[in-house]
Amino acid sequence: MSGLPITRRTMALATSAAIATALASAPGKALAEGAPIKIGLTTDLTGIAATYAAAQVNAVKLAIEEINAAGGIKGRKLELLVRDSQLKPALGASLTRDLIVREKIDYLIGPDASSVGVAVSGVAKQYKKVVVMTIPNTPRLVGELFHKYFFTIVPSGTMLARAMAEGIGKTNNSIAFIGGDYEASHQAIQYFGEWLTKVNPKAKITAQQWPKLGEPDFTPYITQLISAKPDIVFSYLWGADLIAFIKQAKPYGLFDKTKFATLLFLDDLKALGDDMPDGIIGQMYAPPFGTNSPAMAEFIKKYQAKFNSFPSDWAVMGYDGMRILADGIRNAASMESDAVAEAIEKLKFDGLQGPLTFRAVDHQGNVPSFLGTTGKVAGLPFKGLVDIQRIPAESVWPTPEEILAQRKDK
Amino acid sequence: MTIDILIQLLSGVSRGMILFVVASGLTLIFGVLRIPNFCHGSLYMLSAFATYSITTVFGGSNLGFLASLIVAPLVVMAFGAAIEFFLLRRISNREHLYQLIVTFAITLIVADGIKLIWGGSYRSVSYPPMLEGSLSVLGRPFPQYYVLVIAAGIVIAALLALIIERTRFGRVLSAAVIDPEMVGALGVNVPRLYTTVFALGAWLAGFGGALAAPIGSISLGIDNSIIIESFAVVIIGGSGSIVGAFAAALIIGIVQALGIMVAPRLAIGFIFIALCAVLLLRPQGLLGRRV
């Protein structure tokens, strides 16, 4: 600004702008009670996780629409402001900061990728803003990065890795691993390995394959996995990578030769359609078909009617996340972040997947995760999981002592 | 163990063939027009998405597969010709940097355009029903589709070599690589030659995209990995050299496939190690600067 020459015209413009702002904001102050409550959502609408962000935004919008239709909270409507962090942590931090400082948002709801989640959590801590995370799940968020305004309803990387070890570790002695070469999959195999020694001391991880994220051709890895002759392959591939892997592994007969267990998102099931082989062990975060309840059925119907697509795990968590935030605001003594954080901590939330509470040590919601085998599910236009097993958070989450030890180490 | 190596070798060859088809277009454009065509990967991606739409219309039949293999590359070829005619031609006498920026801008435009038309989610195209099974190679299954890929790569390589060695167009093209001004002085319509070469290059990117579509997943971002590897092929093979590109693509495919057997943790690095070795030992590429 300082470099611009000041002319009479710009001065006039600036003055009128200042007056206009003053006029516009004056009645706003008087009507503060009726002004909307602003919710900020920074998420990765661009990049490899864009599909998940899109479902999250849809679900949050749906929840807000319903809350507003029911009269809002304390007489105020909710307003959503969405920003695209493009899977760039630095951009996520600056957009979130901008939402807080310039747009004056009141509360945050979670981003998409874990790396951006770390950045957003940092900004939330700095500005004392409550943030409810609905997709990021790196254990660092509940560990060394934890602060009292942070809440998560996503099963953490630790919980998922342990649940997988519980699910496949007992009956298989030689396990081969394949995962994209990035932080989350290195964490996954580490936590999986640690839990495996408890579940089945005889079991060994016999081979590890680390293709890059976005690898177009998995065939060399596939042939290697086959020649390792493991009892089971544990995969931490997801999204486009998992789809490419499955399509390439099928004609090599990988799924006939060895059992295969993988992290699985509903989006992958949708994209693969009938090309998804039956009998794969899938681990899912929050699949709508994992919970058989009237609330879930109602949600699926509403979501499909509005967005013309089947809700994914991300939609389930986004919808619940927004309603948790809303309940927190409603129950809090004031609109202050501290009061709302306290209210969420005490909340007994009736979620799509059942009752949900947060524990004090890390604000991890006691959300389940799911293991099952792929197959036809009645009423689903693509394949789903059959013989689905619900793994409660309490059986796999780190104990408060473990969390505290993890924080001390850093 | 020997069978393992052989199977690994075959999968490396099939990977190399797709890479060759795409990179041969890049090396032609680079060799003749001297344009580092950054949007080559975008053309590949565009073709893959077009393949998705075409096969969806036909419901995943053999006919749909053949239709996509013919139509998608042609669509991309027309798009490529338009890029050359309306944009690159206007700045052909500027520095390389400008051409780089324009082609880079096109990658962003294509990516956003695809997002607008097809949305941000990832897609999958099924193998054509006639090629979804596998053959037995020494008692091991090997995907039938990869046999098609290898055959297609060899046919394309042979056709390109024939065009360059045996036709007038090929001779003009070879001459234009060495001295475009002299070619123009001899009465060849150089701008038209450039549009033709760019269109041919785009067709090759499109054919690679259509051929690769059933193998992997189709998502925004598949342009990135292919463009990096294609440039590696151009550098290793020598710019403008089809034979060099063929050899380089095979080397990359095989080195990567066999490298994973030896040191899986280094898998990502093999291609770049090969690249560094060539740049240090033979900076003009394996097969010089000949078309």
Interface residues (C-beta under 8 A of the other chain):
Chain A: L45 T46 G47 I48 A50 T51 A54 D181 A207 Q208 Q209 W210 P211 K212 G214 E215 P216 D217 T219 P220 Y221 I222 T223 Q224 S227 G239 A240 D241 I243 A244 K247 Q248 P251 Y252 G253 D267 A271 L272 G273 D274 D275
Chain B: D4 I7 Q8 S11 G12 S14 R15 I18 K115 G119 G120 S121 Y122 R123 S124 S126 Y127 E132 G133 S134 P141 F142 P143 Q144 Y145 Y146 A212 P214 I215 G216 S217 I218 S219 L220 G221 I222 N224 S225 I226 Q256 A257 L258 I260 M261 P264 R265 A267 I268
